[in-house]
């Protein structure tokens, strides 16, 4: 992360390439050993030390997924939206994975066991929806932000329908659906007003 920030600040493409290499290797190791897909999908008992380590790794994955694209934009590495779509898509998926890991590990540290797992996934869905709302409102004049917000809305709705509906139960399911629905309703109303005033 520091390498990406330093590369963007110093405008050094070599440092950016090195930071990308280290970030890719570290991210793969983090996903393989600390923030595994099983941690995010299967409710199991974990020690506080495991969860704290996974939380730190997830936060690093999220930070690197934001800092490296920022540095690449500052260095004018990207050619254009159409040519660089796979890179932006990979950075976005990595950022969502890191953010989901941070929220879920934080929820499991606060509330142990299955209740923490259910709470964490409800919070993930609602947080993705809130992030999409922020991007949509900021993206009225910036097409890239608007498109990213719409994609994130789609990702949140897909998670809600494909995962939350099957995996969550009781109040967690109700909270995820109600929270995401209210945020989407507020987003639609606010976005329509802001577009109308333009």
C-alpha positions as CSV (number, residue, x, y, z in Angstrom):
1,X,0.0,0.0,0.0
2,X,2.8,2.4,0.9
3,X,4.6,1.5,-2.3
4,X,1.4,2.4,-4.3
5,X,1.0,5.7,-2.5
6,X,4.7,6.5,-2.9
7,X,4.5,5.7,-6.6
8,X,1.5,7.9,-7.1
9,X,3.1,10.7,-5.1
10,X,6.5,10.5,-6.8
11,X,5.0,9.7,-10.2
12,X,7.3,6.6,-10.6
13,X,5.9,3.8,-12.9
14,X,8.6,1.4,-11.8
15,X,7.6,1.7,-8.2
16,X,4.0,1.3,-9.2
17,X,4.8,-2.0,-11.0
18,X,6.8,-3.3,-8.0
19,X,3.9,-2.3,-5.7
20,X,1.4,-4.1,-7.9
21,X,3.6,-7.3,-7.9
22,X,3.9,-7.3,-4.1
23,X,0.2,-6.5,-3.7
24,X,-0.8,-9.3,-6.0
25,X,1.4,-11.8,-4.2
26,X,0.3,-10.6,-0.8
27,X,-3.4,-10.6,-1.8
28,X,-3.2,-14.1,-3.1
29,X,-1.5,-15.3,0.2
30,X,-4.1,-13.4,2.2
31,X,-7.0,-14.9,0.4
32,X,-5.4,-18.4,0.6
33,X,-4.6,-18.3,4.3
34,X,-6.3,-15.5,6.2
35,X,-9.4,-14.1,4.5
36,X,-10.5,-17.3,2.8
37,X,-13.8,-17.6,0.9
38,X,-14.9,-20.2,3.5
39,X,-14.5,-17.5,6.2
40,X,-17.0,-15.3,4.3
41,X,-19.4,-18.0,3.3
42,X,-19.5,-20.7,6.0
43,X,-20.4,-19.9,9.6
44,X,-17.8,-21.5,11.8
45,X,-16.1,-20.8,15.1
46,X,-12.9,-18.8,14.9
47,X,-10.6,-17.6,17.6
48,X,-10.3,-13.9,18.3
49,X,-6.6,-14.0,17.1
50,X,-7.7,-15.5,13.8
51,X,-10.4,-12.9,13.3
52,X,-8.1,-10.0,14.2
53,X,-5.5,-11.3,11.7
54,X,-8.2,-11.7,9.0
55,X,-9.5,-8.2,9.8
56,X,-6.1,-6.7,9.3
57,X,-5.5,-8.6,6.0
58,X,-8.9,-7.7,4.7
59,X,-8.3,-4.0,5.6
60,X,-5.0,-4.2,3.7
61,X,-6.7,-5.8,0.6
62,X,-9.3,-3.0,0.7
63,X,-6.6,-0.2,1.0
64,X,-4.4,-1.6,-1.8
65,X,-7.4,-2.0,-4.0
66,X,-8.1,1.7,-3.7
67,X,-4.5,3.1,-3.5
68,X,-3.1,1.3,-6.6
69,X,-5.8,2.4,-9.0
70,X,-5.4,6.0,-7.6
71,X,-1.7,5.8,-8.2
72,X,-2.2,4.4,-11.7
73,X,-4.6,7.3,-12.6
74,X,-2.1,9.8,-11.3
75,X,0.6,8.3,-13.5
76,X,-1.8,8.2,-16.5
77,X,-1.2,4.4,-16.9
78,X,-4.7,3.7,-18.1
79,X,-5.5,4.1,-21.8
80,X,-9.3,4.4,-21.6
81,X,-12.4,2.9,-20.0
82,X,-13.0,0.3,-22.7
83,X,-9.4,-1.0,-22.8
84,X,-8.9,-1.0,-19.1
85,X,-12.3,-2.4,-18.0
86,X,-10.7,-5.8,-16.8
87,X,-8.3,-3.9,-14.6
88,X,-11.0,-1.7,-13.0
89,X,-13.2,-4.8,-12.6
90,X,-10.5,-6.7,-10.8
91,X,-9.8,-3.7,-8.5
92,X,-13.5,-3.3,-7.8
93,X,-13.9,-7.0,-6.9
94,X,-10.8,-6.9,-4.8
95,X,-12.1,-3.9,-2.9
96,X,-15.5,-5.5,-2.4
97,X,-13.9,-8.7,-1.1
98,X,-11.7,-6.7,1.3
99,X,-14.6,-4.5,2.5
100,X,-16.7,-7.7,3.1
101,X,-13.9,-9.2,5.1
102,X,-13.5,-6.1,7.2
103,X,-17.2,-5.9,8.0
104,X,-17.7,-9.6,8.6
105,X,-14.6,-10.0,10.8
106,X,-15.5,-6.9,12.8
107,X,-19.0,-8.3,13.3
108,X,-17.6,-11.7,14.4
109,X,-15.2,-10.0,16.8
110,X,-18.1,-8.0,18.3
111,X,-20.7,-10.8,18.4
112,X,-19.3,-14.4,18.3
113,X,-20.7,-17.3,16.5
114,X,-23.6,-17.6,14.1
115,X,-25.3,-14.4,15.3
116,X,-22.2,-12.4,14.4
117,X,-22.0,-14.1,11.0
118,X,-25.7,-13.2,10.3
119,X,-25.2,-9.6,11.5
120,X,-22.0,-9.3,9.5
121,X,-23.7,-10.3,6.2
122,X,-26.7,-8.0,6.8
123,X,-24.2,-5.2,7.4
124,X,-22.2,-6.1,4.2
125,X,-25.3,-5.9,2.1
126,X,-26.5,-2.6,3.6
127,X,-22.9,-1.1,3.4
128,X,-22.6,-2.0,-0.3
129,X,-25.9,-0.3,-0.9
130,X,-24.9,2.8,1.0
131,X,-21.6,2.9,-1.0
132,X,-23.6,2.6,-4.2
133,X,-25.8,5.5,-3.1
134,X,-22.7,7.7,-2.4
135,X,-21.2,6.8,-5.8
136,X,-24.4,7.6,-7.6
137,X,-24.9,10.9,-5.9
138,X,-21.2,11.9,-6.6
139,X,-21.4,10.5,-10.1
140,X,-24.1,12.8,-11.5
141,X,-21.4,14.7,-13.4
142,X,-18.8,11.9,-13.5
143,X,-19.8,8.9,-15.7
144,X,-17.3,6.5,-14.2
145,X,-18.6,7.0,-10.6
146,X,-22.2,6.7,-11.8
147,X,-21.5,3.4,-13.7
148,X,-19.6,2.1,-10.6
149,X,-22.5,2.9,-8.4
150,X,-24.9,1.1,-10.7
151,X,-22.7,-1.9,-10.8
152,X,-22.5,-1.9,-7.0
153,X,-26.2,-1.7,-6.7
154,X,-26.4,-4.7,-8.9
155,X,-23.9,-6.6,-6.8
156,X,-25.8,-5.7,-3.6
157,X,-29.1,-6.9,-5.1
158,X,-27.5,-10.1,-6.4
159,X,-26.0,-10.8,-2.9
160,X,-29.3,-10.1,-1.3
161,X,-31.2,-12.5,-3.6
162,X,-28.6,-15.3,-4.2
163,X,-26.9,-15.4,-0.8
164,X,-28.8,-13.6,1.9
165,X,-32.1,-15.1,1.1
166,X,-30.7,-18.6,1.5
167,X,-28.0,-18.2,4.2
168,X,-29.6,-15.6,6.6
169,X,-32.5,-16.3,8.8
170,X,-34.8,-14.4,11.2
171,X,-34.0,-10.8,11.9
172,X,-30.8,-10.8,9.9
173,X,-32.7,-11.6,6.7
174,X,-35.3,-9.0,7.5
175,X,-32.7,-6.4,8.4
176,X,-30.7,-7.0,5.2
177,X,-33.8,-6.8,3.0
178,X,-35.3,-3.8,4.8
179,X,-32.0,-1.9,5.1
180,X,-31.1,-2.4,1.5
181,X,-34.6,-1.6,0.4
182,X,-34.8,1.6,2.3
183,X,-31.4,2.7,1.1
184,X,-32.3,1.9,-2.5
185,X,-35.6,3.9,-2.1
186,X,-33.7,6.8,-0.6
187,X,-31.1,6.6,-3.4
188,X,-33.7,6.6,-6.1
189,X,-35.6,9.5,-4.7
190,X,-32.5,11.6,-4.0
191,X,-30.9,10.8,-7.3
192,X,-34.1,11.7,-9.2
193,X,-34.2,15.0,-7.4
194,X,-30.6,15.8,-8.1
195,X,-30.9,14.9,-11.7
196,X,-34.0,17.0,-12.0
197,X,-32.3,20.1,-10.6
198,X,-29.6,19.8,-13.2
